[in-house]
Amino acid sequence: MYTEDVTTLTAAEYTRRAVRLLEQAEHGYGFAGQADDTRVAAAAVYAQLAAATQARERAEAQEQAREQAAADNA
């Protein structure tokens, strides 16, 4: 089974992968039927990972901003 470290890719990369899979499913690349359904399902997972990663990136940026503000006020 393939697993991927979700902390290694950016939200933009997950989004690109989701879009690519959806485009492949739409245009019928590879095998028909179940393979296309698998691509759509994988794209949905990538979209969820993109949302989670975007939230993590935003939280990290906010934390850095708070730390910088604290340092500036010290």
ABEGO torsion letter per residue (X at the ends): XBBBBAAABBAAAAAAAAAAAAAAAAAGBEBBEAAAAAAAAAAAAAAAAAAAAAAAAAAAAAAAAAAAAAAAAX
